[in-house]
Amino acid sequence: MQHEFKGKSALFTGGTKGLGLAAARMFAQQGCDVYLSYRSDEAGANAAAHSVRELGVKCEVLKADLGEDGAMERVFDELAGHTKSLDYYIHNAAATAFKDLIELKSHHIDKTFNITVKGFVLGVQRAAAMMKPGSAVISVSGMDTLKAVPRHGLLGAAKAALETLTAYYAHELAGRGIRVNGVNPGFLATDSTRKYLGPAFEHVNKLFADSTPLKREPSLEEIGEVICFLASKRSGWIVGQTLCVDGGLDFSLQNTVST
């Protein structure tokens, strides 16, 4: 459906690279103005915004380290200078220290939960105040809520909390006509997974791809399509769900383990 989001506005946390940017561009292709939060790469953020503006919509970048106290409030204060209403809030930002749980320090825990859990709670509070009936909130989870991934224990716990908060927010905001759902994309080839895996990335990426029934890795746009769907009226009867969109990877891994 062309220009489904024309005249609408969307905020993406972690929106200047990877899945966030891919989804933001897809919203823009449907006529949506987009706002992208980022942490530190100003040149990359400006390049991302330029690539979105080329699609004929408004795009602004909002700099904030969501791991710091008060950062989400600053994002929305700046956003309010650009738009008085918001139709879609996509909580995609995440960061953690890739360490075993026994090695974690207090500041690692604070940063991970500030971005994923505290950031989501405060972000939806502010987003909901700008939204009207028909708006939507979408959270982005991860495969570490489904499988034990080495050195992902803290992030997996935070993302599991995010999925629970998604369901609770869905029930709390349904009366306002705001739908809240999430997407769990399984394994994705992103800057984060490349950093986490280092030299082993190509091997692990192929291993996961070969473990899916389709024997391939997903594109970021395939996950972005689901985020667009959850924001659209076509998903009007989906409420409080975190959709597992992993190409059958989770079931394939269960089968492999069981045999």
N, C-alpha and C positions, 0 to 999 in steps of 0.2 A: 504494500500500500504506500503510494508516494506521498510524501509530505504529511505523514500521519501525526508528527509532532510539531507542525508549523505553528509558530506563535507561542510555543512552550519554552520552558527553561529547565536546565538540569545541572546539578552540581555533582561532580565526580571527585571523591578524595582519591589521591594517588592516581590522578587522571592524565599525567603527561607522558606516560610510557606504558608498554605492555598491554595487558587486558583493558586497563582503564582508558587508555588513549584509543584503542581499537573500538571499544564500545562507544566512546564519546563521538568518534567520527561517524559511527553508524547513526547515532541520534541526530547529528548535524546533517547527515544526508537526508533525513526525514524532516528537515526544517527547524530543528530545535537549537536554540541558543544554549551554549554550554559554558560552564565555569569549571576550571580544573585546579585542584590544589596540588602543591608539590612541596618537597622538603628543601632541596639544596641546589639542584642542577638548573640554574637560571637560564643558561643558553639552551639546554634541552627543552625546558618548559616553553620558552619563547618560540622555538622551532615547532613544537607541538601545537601551540596556539595558532601559528601561521598556517599549518597544514589544515587546521579546522576552519579557519576563516576563509580559506580558498574554496570551501564548500558553500559559501554564501550566507553564513550565519555569524552572529556575534560570539566571540570567545574571549574570555579574560582568564588570566592565571592568578592564583591566590597563594602566596608563599607562607608556609607555616610548618613547623616541625610538630606533628600531632602527638609526639611523645612527650611534649612539654605541657605543663599545666597552663591553662588559659588559651592554648593554641586554637581549639575548635571555636571558642568564642570569638577569637580574632578573625578566623575565616568567615564566620557569618556576619560579623560587623562590617568587614570589607565587602562581602557579597551584597549587603543591604545598600551599599553605595552604588551598585550597578543595577539591581532589580529589587522591586518590592514584593515580588511573588516568586514562588518556586513550585514547579510541577513534579520534578523527579529528583530524588536524592539517592545516589549510588555510593555506598560505603565500601570502597575497594582498597584503601590504604592498609598496609600491614608491614611490620618489621619485627625482627627478633634477633637475639643472639643464638646462633646455631651451636648450642652446647648441650651436653647431657644435663639432666635436671640437677644432678648432684654437684655440678660445677657452677650453677647460676648464682649471680650476685643480686642483691636487692634492686639495683638500678636496671638490670636486665628485665626483671619481672615488671617493674614500674613502666618501663618503656613499652613492652609488648602489650600489657593490659591497658595502658593509656590510649594507645592507638586503636586497638581492636575492640575493646569492651567499653571503657569510659568514653572514648571518642564517639562510638556508635550511640550510646545512650544520650550524650549531650548533643550530638549532631542531629538526631531525630527530634529531640526536644525543640531545637531551633528551626529545623526544617518544617516540622508540623505547624509551627506558628505562622509560616509563610504560605502554607498550602491550602487549597480549596478542595471540595469533593471531586474525586476523579484523579487525584494525585497518587503517586506511588513511591515507595521506598524499597530499594533492593540492596541486600547485603551480599558480599562475596566471601564465601568460606573456602575451605581447602581440603585436600584428600587426607591430611593428617588428622582429621576428625574421624576417619573411617578405618585407617590402618596405622599401625605404629611405624612412623618414619624416623630413622635415626636422627637425633639432635633436634627433633621437632616437638618434643613433649610440651614445652611451654606454649608454643604457638598453636599446637593442636588443642590444648585446653582452652586457650583464648578464643579460638574459632568455634569450638563446641559451645562456649558461652554465647558467642555471637549468634549461633543458630537458635539457641533457646530464647535469647532476647528478641530475635526476629519473630518468633511465634508469639511471644507475650505482647510485643508492640502491635502485632497484627490484630490481636483481640482488643487492645486498648484504643486503637485508632480507627477501627472499622466503623464505629458510630459517627465518625467525622467524614466518612467516605474516602479514607486514605487506606490503600492496600499496602501491606508489608510482606515481602517474600524475599527469598535468597536463592543463590545459585552456588553449587559446589562443583567446580569444573574439573576435579581430578588433577592429573599431572599436566602442566603446561610448560612450554619452552618460553621462559621469560628471563629478564635480567636477574630476577631473584633466584630462580632455579639454577641458572648458569653460575651465579656467585656461590651458591650453596654447594654445588657439586664440583665446581672447578674443572680440572682436567678429565674427570669422570663423566662430565655432562653428556657427551655424545653417546657413550655406551649406555648410560642409564636411560636417556631419552629413547633410544632405539629399543631397549628392553621393555619399557612401558608401552611404546607404540605396538610392538609385536605381541604384547599381551592382550590387546583389545581385539574383539571379533573382526573389526575392519582392518586390522594390521597396519595402522598408520597413526600418526600424531594428529591432534586437532589443530585447526587454525584458531587464532584469537577471535576472528570474526564469527566462527561457529558458536563460541560462547557468548560473544556480543549479541548475536541474534536472540539468544534466550533472554538476555537482560532486556533487550528491546521488547520482546514478547511480554515479559512480566510487567513492563511499564505501560503496555498498551491495553486498550479496552478488550482485546481478544482474550485476555487472561482474567477477565472480570470475576470468575468463580474460583480463582486460585488465591487462597488467603492463608498466610502463616506458614507457608511451605518453604523448605530449602530443597530445590530441585537438584538432584545428582545428575550432572551432564558430563559424564566421563567416558562416553563411548563404550560402556559395558565393562570398563576396567575393573571396577570393584568386584563384580560377580566373577570375572575371569580369574582374578587373583584368589578369590575364595575357592574356586574350583581347583586351581593349581595347588593350593595348600591342602585341600581335602584329599587329593589323590596322591 
